[in-house]
């Protein structure tokens, strides 16, 4: 009897290994039908582990996104391509300057095979503070110059 190539995930190490394998398969340009089956199976195993071992509801959306990016070895530029948005928007999202739009939430949930609810929760944005205005009445006064 042939040994199973993949088994139910029981450890974080095994989970990380399967995530790496899945990542490589997904981004392989010469995918075969067998690879497609492996992708489906690994996705199911990873989702099962996530559902049983993760408490996504306790993590705020941007921290979760950063964690998923780390786990899947994704960079900001990968999000730009995945989401179809500018790198400035991705930077603003990751730096808490802009919130997640409905479309971005849908794409993230679809890509990471998670429920939209994990990304669709309130979190605090960092609003940049503007420098203090100088006294406007002093800005428009004319100075008298002494002539020599």
FIKOLZA-1660 file (N, C-alpha, C; in steps of 0.1 Angstrom, whole numbers, plus 5000, padded with zeros to 4 digits):
% residues 148
   i   px   py   pz ch aa at
   1 5008 4988 5000  A  X  N
   1 5000 5000 5000  A  X CA
   1 5009 5012 5000  A  X  C
   2 5005 5022 4992  A  X  N
   2 5013 5034 4990  A  X CA
   2 5011 5044 5002  A  X  C
   3 5022 5050 5007  A  X  N
   3 5020 5059 5018  A  X CA
   3 5014 5072 5013  A  X  C
   4 5006 5078 5022  A  X  N
   4 4999 5091 5018  A  X CA
   4 5010 5102 5017  A  X  C
   5 5008 5110 5007  A  X  N
   5 5017 5121 5005  A  X CA
   5 5014 5132 5015  A  X  C
   6 5002 5135 5018  A  X  N
   6 4998 5145 5028  A  X CA
   6 4989 5139 5038  A  X  C
   7 4990 5144 5051  A  X  N
   7 4982 5139 5062  A  X CA
   7 4975 5151 5068  A  X  C
   8 4966 5148 5077  A  X  N
   8 4959 5158 5085  A  X CA
   8 4970 5166 5093  A  X  C
   9 4969 5179 5092  A  X  N
   9 4979 5187 5099  A  X CA
   9 4977 5187 5114  A  X  C
  10 4988 5184 5121  A  X  N
  10 4987 5183 5136  A  X CA
  10 4997 5192 5143  A  X  C
  11 5007 5197 5136  A  X  N
  11 5016 5206 5143  A  X CA
  11 5018 5219 5135  A  X  C
  12 5023 5229 5142  A  X  N
  12 5026 5242 5135  A  X CA
  12 5037 5240 5125  A  X  C
  13 5047 5232 5127  A  X  N
  13 5058 5229 5118  A  X CA
  13 5052 5223 5105  A  X  C
  14 5043 5213 5107  A  X  N
  14 5037 5206 5095  A  X CA
  14 5028 5217 5087  A  X  C
  15 5021 5225 5095  A  X  N
  15 5013 5236 5089  A  X CA
  15 5022 5245 5080  A  X  C
  16 5033 5249 5086  A  X  N
  16 5042 5258 5078  A  X CA
  16 5048 5251 5066  A  X  C
  17 5051 5239 5067  A  X  N
  17 5056 5231 5055  A  X CA
  17 5046 5230 5044  A  X  C
  18 5033 5227 5048  A  X  N
  18 5023 5226 5038  A  X CA
  18 5020 5240 5032  A  X  C
  19 5021 5250 5040  A  X  N
  19 5018 5264 5034  A  X CA
  19 5029 5267 5024  A  X  C
  20 5042 5263 5027  A  X  N
  20 5052 5265 5017  A  X CA
  20 5050 5258 5004  A  X  C
  21 5046 5245 5006  A  X  N
  21 5044 5237 4994  A  X CA
  21 5032 5242 4986  A  X  C
  22 5022 5247 4993  A  X  N
  22 5010 5252 4986  A  X CA
  22 5014 5265 4978  A  X  C
  23 5022 5273 4985  A  X  N
  23 5027 5286 4978  A  X CA
  23 5034 5283 4966  A  X  C
  24 5044 5273 4966  A  X  N
  24 5051 5269 4955  A  X CA
  24 5043 5264 4943  A  X  C
  25 5033 5256 4947  A  X  N
  25 5024 5250 4937  A  X CA
  25 5015 5261 4930  A  X  C
  26 5010 5270 4938  A  X  N
  26 5001 5280 4933  A  X CA
  26 5009 5289 4923  A  X  C
  27 5021 5292 4926  A  X  N
  27 5029 5302 4918  A  X CA
  27 5037 5294 4907  A  X  C
  28 5036 5281 4906  A  X  N
  28 5043 5274 4895  A  X CA
  28 5035 5276 4882  A  X  C
  29 5043 5282 4872  A  X  N
  29 5037 5285 4859  A  X CA
  29 5034 5272 4851  A  X  C
  30 5040 5261 4854  A  X  N
  30 5039 5249 4846  A  X CA
  30 5030 5239 4854  A  X  C
  31 5019 5244 4859  A  X  N
  31 5011 5235 4868  A  X CA
  31 5004 5224 4859  A  X  C
  32 5003 5212 4865  A  X  N
  32 4996 5201 4858  A  X CA
  32 4983 5199 4865  A  X  C
  33 4975 5190 4860  A  X  N
  33 4962 5186 4866  A  X CA
  33 4965 5180 4880  A  X  C
  34 4976 5172 4881  A  X  N
  34 4979 5166 4894  A  X CA
  34 4982 5177 4904  A  X  C
  35 4989 5188 4900  A  X  N
  35 4992 5199 4909  A  X CA
  35 4979 5206 4913  A  X  C
  36 4970 5207 4904  A  X  N
  36 4957 5213 4908  A  X CA
  36 4950 5205 4919  A  X  C
  37 4951 5192 4918  A  X  N
  37 4945 5184 4929  A  X CA
  37 4953 5185 4942  A  X  C
  38 4966 5186 4941  A  X  N
  38 4974 5189 4953  A  X CA
  38 4970 5202 4960  A  X  C
  39 4968 5212 4951  A  X  N
  39 4965 5226 4956  A  X CA
  39 4952 5225 4964  A  X  C
  40 4942 5218 4958  A  X  N
  40 4929 5217 4965  A  X CA
  40 4930 5209 4978  A  X  C
  41 4938 5198 4978  A  X  N
  41 4939 5190 4990  A  X CA
  41 4946 5198 5001  A  X  C
  42 4957 5205 4997  A  X  N
  42 4965 5213 5007  A  X CA
  42 4957 5224 5013  A  X  C
  43 4949 5230 5004  A  X  N
  43 4940 5241 5008  A  X CA
  43 4930 5236 5019  A  X  C
  44 4924 5225 5016  A  X  N
  44 4915 5219 5026  A  X CA
  44 4921 5216 5039  A  X  C
  45 4933 5210 5039  A  X  N
  45 4940 5206 5051  A  X CA
  45 4944 5219 5059  A  X  C
  46 4949 5229 5052  A  X  N
  46 4953 5241 5058  A  X CA
  46 4941 5248 5064  A  X  C
  47 4930 5249 5057  A  X  N
  47 4918 5255 5062  A  X CA
  47 4913 5248 5074  A  X  C
  48 4913 5235 5074  A  X  N
  48 4909 5227 5086  A  X CA
  48 4917 5230 5098  A  X  C
  49 4930 5231 5096  A  X  N
  49 4939 5234 5107  A  X CA
  49 4937 5248 5112  A  X  C
  50 4935 5258 5103  A  X  N
  50 4932 5272 5106  A  X CA
  50 4919 5273 5115  A  X  C
  51 4909 5266 5110  A  X  N
  51 4896 5267 5117  A  X CA
  51 4897 5261 5131  A  X  C
  52 4905 5250 5133  A  X  N
  52 4906 5244 5146  A  X CA
  52 4916 5250 5155  A  X  C
  53 4926 5257 5150  A  X  N
  53 4937 5262 5158  A  X CA
  53 4939 5277 5158  A  X  C
  54 4932 5284 5150  A  X  N
  54 4934 5299 5150  A  X CA
  54 4922 5306 5156  A  X  C
  55 4925 5317 5162  A  X  N
  55 4915 5325 5168  A  X CA
  55 4915 5339 5161  A  X  C
  56 4912 5339 5148  A  X  N
  56 4913 5351 5140  A  X CA
  56 4904 5362 5145  A  X  C
  57 4893 5358 5152  A  X  N
  57 4884 5368 5156  A  X CA
  57 4890 5377 5167  A  X  C
  58 4901 5372 5173  A  X  N
  58 4908 5380 5184  A  X CA
  58 4919 5390 5178  A  X  C
  59 4922 5388 5166  A  X  N
  59 4933 5395 5160  A  X CA
  59 4927 5406 5151  A  X  C
  60 4932 5419 5152  A  X  N
  60 4927 5429 5144  A  X CA
  60 4932 5427 5129  A  X  C
  61 4924 5432 5120  A  X  N
  61 4926 5428 5105  A  X CA
  61 4940 5431 5100  A  X  C
  62 4946 5442 5103  A  X  N
  62 4959 5445 5097  A  X CA
  62 4970 5436 5103  A  X  C
  63 4969 5433 5116  A  X  N
  63 4979 5424 5122  A  X CA
  63 4977 5410 5116  A  X  C
  64 4965 5406 5113  A  X  N
  64 4962 5393 5107  A  X CA
  64 4968 5393 5093  A  X  C
  65 4966 5404 5085  A  X  N
  65 4971 5405 5072  A  X CA
  65 4986 5404 5072  A  X  C
  66 4993 5411 5081  A  X  N
  66 5007 5410 5082  A  X CA
  66 5012 5396 5085  A  X  C
  67 5005 5390 5094  A  X  N
  67 5009 5376 5098  A  X CA
  67 5007 5367 5086  A  X  C
  68 4996 5368 5079  A  X  N
  68 4994 5360 5067  A  X CA
  68 5004 5362 5057  A  X  C
  69 5008 5375 5055  A  X  N
  69 5019 5378 5045  A  X CA
  69 5032 5371 5049  A  X  C
  70 5035 5371 5062  A  X  N
  70 5047 5365 5067  A  X CA
  70 5046 5350 5065  A  X  C
  71 5035 5344 5068  A  X  N
  71 5033 5329 5067  A  X CA
  71 5034 5325 5052  A  X  C
  72 5029 5333 5043  A  X  N
  72 5029 5330 5029  A  X CA
  72 5041 5336 5022  A  X  C
  73 5050 5342 5029  A  X  N
  73 5062 5348 5023  A  X CA
  73 5058 5358 5012  A  X  C
  74 5048 5367 5015  A  X  N
  74 5044 5377 5006  A  X CA
  74 5050 5391 5010  A  X  C
  75 5052 5399 5000  A  X  N
  75 5057 5412 5003  A  X CA
  75 5046 5422 4998  A  X  C
  76 5048 5435 5001  A  X  N
  76 5038 5445 4998  A  X CA
  76 5035 5445 4983  A  X  C
  77 5046 5443 4975  A  X  N
  77 5044 5443 4960  A  X CA
  77 5035 5431 4956  A  X  C
  78 5035 5420 4963  A  X  N
  78 5027 5409 4960  A  X CA
  78 5012 5413 4962  A  X  C
  79 5010 5421 4973  A  X  N
  79 4996 5425 4976  A  X CA
  79 4991 5435 4965  A  X  C
  80 5000 5443 4960  A  X  N
  80 4997 5452 4949  A  X CA
  80 4991 5445 4937  A  X  C
  81 4998 5434 4933  A  X  N
  81 4993 5426 4922  A  X CA
  81 4981 5418 4925  A  X  C
  82 4980 5412 4937  A  X  N
  82 4969 5404 4942  A  X CA
  82 4956 5413 4942  A  X  C
  83 4957 5425 4948  A  X  N
  83 4945 5433 4950  A  X CA
  83 4942 5442 4939  A  X  C
  84 4952 5444 4930  A  X  N
  84 4950 5453 4918  A  X CA
  84 4949 5468 4923  A  X  C
  85 4957 5472 4933  A  X  N
  85 4957 5485 4938  A  X CA
  85 4971 5491 4937  A  X  C
  86 4972 5504 4940  A  X  N
  86 4985 5510 4940  A  X CA
  86 4994 5506 4952  A  X  C
  87 5007 5508 4950  A  X  N
  87 5016 5505 4961  A  X CA
  87 5014 5515 4972  A  X  C
  88 5010 5527 4969  A  X  N
  88 5007 5537 4979  A  X CA
  88 4995 5533 4988  A  X  C
  89 4985 5527 4982  A  X  N
  89 4973 5523 4990  A  X CA
  89 4977 5511 4999  A  X  C
  90 4985 5502 4993  A  X  N
  90 4989 5490 5002  A  X CA
  90 4998 5495 5013  A  X  C
  91 5006 5505 5011  A  X  N
  91 5015 5511 5022  A  X CA
  91 5006 5517 5032  A  X  C
  92 4996 5525 5027  A  X  N
  92 4987 5532 5037  A  X CA
  92 4979 5522 5045  A  X  C
  93 4975 5511 5039  A  X  N
  93 4967 5501 5046  A  X CA
  93 4976 5494 5057  A  X  C
  94 4988 5490 5053  A  X  N
  94 4997 5483 5062  A  X CA
  94 5002 5493 5073  A  X  C
  95 5002 5506 5071  A  X  N
  95 5006 5515 5081  A  X CA
  95 4994 5522 5088  A  X  C
  96 4982 5516 5087  A  X  N
  96 4970 5521 5094  A  X CA
  96 4966 5535 5090  A  X  C
  97 4969 5539 5078  A  X  N
  97 4965 5552 5074  A  X CA
  97 4952 5552 5066  A  X  C
  98 4949 5540 5060  A  X  N
  98 4936 5538 5053  A  X CA
  98 4930 5525 5057  A  X  C
  99 4917 5525 5056  A  X  N
  99 4910 5513 5060  A  X CA
  99 4908 5503 5048  A  X  C
 100 4904 5491 5051  A  X  N
 100 4902 5481 5040  A  X CA
 100 4888 5484 5034  A  X  C
 101 4888 5485 5020  A  X  N
 101 4875 5486 5013  A  X CA
 101 4868 5473 5012  A  X  C
 102 4856 5473 5008  A  X  N
 102 4848 5460 5006  A  X CA
 102 4855 5451 4996  A  X  C
 103 4859 5458 4985  A  X  N
 103 4866 5450 4974  A  X CA
 103 4879 5444 4979  A  X  C
 104 4887 5451 4986  A  X  N
 104 4899 5446 4991  A  X CA
 104 4897 5435 5001  A  X  C
 105 4887 5436 5010  A  X  N
 105 4883 5426 5019  A  X CA
 105 4879 5413 5012  A  X  C
 106 4871 5414 5001  A  X  N
 106 4867 5403 4994  A  X CA
 106 4879 5396 4988  A  X  C
 107 4888 5403 4982  A  X  N
 107 4900 5397 4975  A  X CA
 107 4909 5391 4985  A  X  C
 108 4911 5397 4997  A  X  N
 108 4920 5391 5007  A  X CA
 108 4913 5378 5012  A  X  C
 109 4901 5378 5015  A  X  N
 109 4894 5366 5020  A  X CA
 109 4894 5355 5010  A  X  C
 110 4893 5358 4997  A  X  N
 110 4893 5348 4987  A  X CA
 110 4907 5343 4985  A  X  C
 111 4917 5351 4985  A  X  N
 111 4931 5347 4984  A  X CA
 111 4935 5338 4995  A  X  C
 112 4932 5342 5007  A  X  N
 112 4937 5334 5019  A  X CA
 112 4927 5324 5023  A  X  C
 113 4916 5322 5016  A  X  N
 113 4906 5312 5019  A  X CA
 113 4900 5314 5033  A  X  C
 114 4897 5326 5037  A  X  N
 114 4892 5329 5050  A  X CA
 114 4878 5336 5048  A  X  C
 115 4871 5337 5059  A  X  N
 115 4858 5344 5059  A  X CA
 115 4861 5359 5058  A  X  C
 116 4852 5366 5051  A  X  N
 116 4854 5380 5050  A  X CA
 116 4853 5387 5064  A  X  C
 117 4846 5381 5073  A  X  N
 117 4844 5387 5086  A  X CA
 117 4858 5390 5094  A  X  C
 118 4868 5381 5091  A  X  N
 118 4881 5383 5098  A  X CA
 118 4888 5396 5094  A  X  C
 119 4885 5401 5082  A  X  N
 119 4890 5414 5077  A  X CA
 119 4881 5425 5079  A  X  C
 120 4868 5422 5081  A  X  N
 120 4858 5433 5081  A  X CA
 120 4854 5436 5096  A  X  C
 121 4864 5440 5103  A  X  N
 121 4861 5444 5117  A  X CA
 121 4868 5457 5120  A  X  C
 122 4862 5465 5129  A  X  N
 122 4868 5478 5131  A  X CA
 122 4882 5478 5138  A  X  C
 123 4890 5487 5134  A  X  N
 123 4903 5489 5140  A  X CA
 123 4907 5504 5139  A  X  C
 124 4916 5508 5147  A  X  N
 124 4919 5522 5148  A  X CA
 124 4930 5526 5138  A  X  C
 125 4927 5536 5130  A  X  N
 125 4936 5542 5120  A  X CA
 125 4945 5552 5127  A  X  C
 126 4957 5553 5122  A  X  N
 126 4966 5563 5127  A  X CA
 126 4965 5576 5118  A  X  C
 127 4959 5586 5124  A  X  N
 127 4957 5598 5116  A  X CA
 127 4969 5607 5118  A  X  C
 128 4975 5610 5107  A  X  N
 128 4988 5619 5109  A  X CA
 128 4984 5632 5115  A  X  C
 129 4993 5636 5124  A  X  N
 129 4991 5649 5130  A  X CA
 129 4997 5660 5121  A  X  C
 130 4990 5671 5120  A  X  N
 130 4995 5682 5112  A  X CA
 130 5003 5691 5120  A  X  C
 131 5014 5697 5114  A  X  N
 131 5022 5706 5122  A  X CA
 131 5014 5718 5127  A  X  C
 132 5018 5723 5138  A  X  N
 132 5010 5735 5143  A  X CA
 132 5012 5747 5134  A  X  C
 133 5001 5753 5132  A  X  N
 133 5001 5765 5123  A  X CA
 133 5008 5776 5130  A  X  C
 134 5016 5784 5122  A  X  N
 134 5022 5796 5128  A  X CA
 134 5011 5806 5129  A  X  C
 135 5014 5816 5137  A  X  N
 135 5004 5827 5139  A  X CA
 135 5002 5834 5125  A  X  C
 136 4990 5832 5120  A  X  N
 136 4988 5838 5107  A  X CA
 136 4989 5853 5106  A  X  C
 137 4986 5860 5117  A  X  N
 137 4986 5874 5117  A  X CA
 137 5001 5879 5116  A  X  C
 138 5010 5871 5120  A  X  N
 138 5024 5875 5119  A  X CA
 138 5030 5872 5105  A  X  C
 139 5024 5864 5098  A  X  N
 139 5029 5860 5085  A  X CA
 139 5028 5871 5075  A  X  C
 140 5018 5879 5076  A  X  N
 140 5015 5889 5066  A  X CA
 140 5020 5903 5069  A  X  C
 141 5028 5905 5080  A  X  N
 141 5032 5918 5084  A  X CA
 141 5045 5921 5076  A  X  C
 142 5047 5934 5073  A  X  N
 142 5058 5938 5066  A  X CA
 142 5069 5943 5076  A  X  C
 143 5081 5940 5073  A  X  N
 143 5092 5944 5081  A  X CA
 143 5098 5957 5075  A  X  C
 144 5101 5966 5083  A  X  N
 144 5107 5978 5079  A  X CA
 144 5122 5976 5078  A  X  C
 145 5128 5978 5067  A  X  N
 145 5142 5976 5065  A  X CA
 145 5149 5990 5067  A  X  C
 146 5160 5990 5074  A  X  N
 146 5168 6002 5076  A  X CA
 146 5177 6003 5064  A  X  C
 147 5178 6015 5059  A  X  N
 147 5187 6018 5048  A  X CA
 147 5200 6024 5053  A  X  C
 148 5211 6021 5047  A  X  N
 148 5224 6026 5051  A  X CA
 148 5227 6039 5045  A  X  C
% end
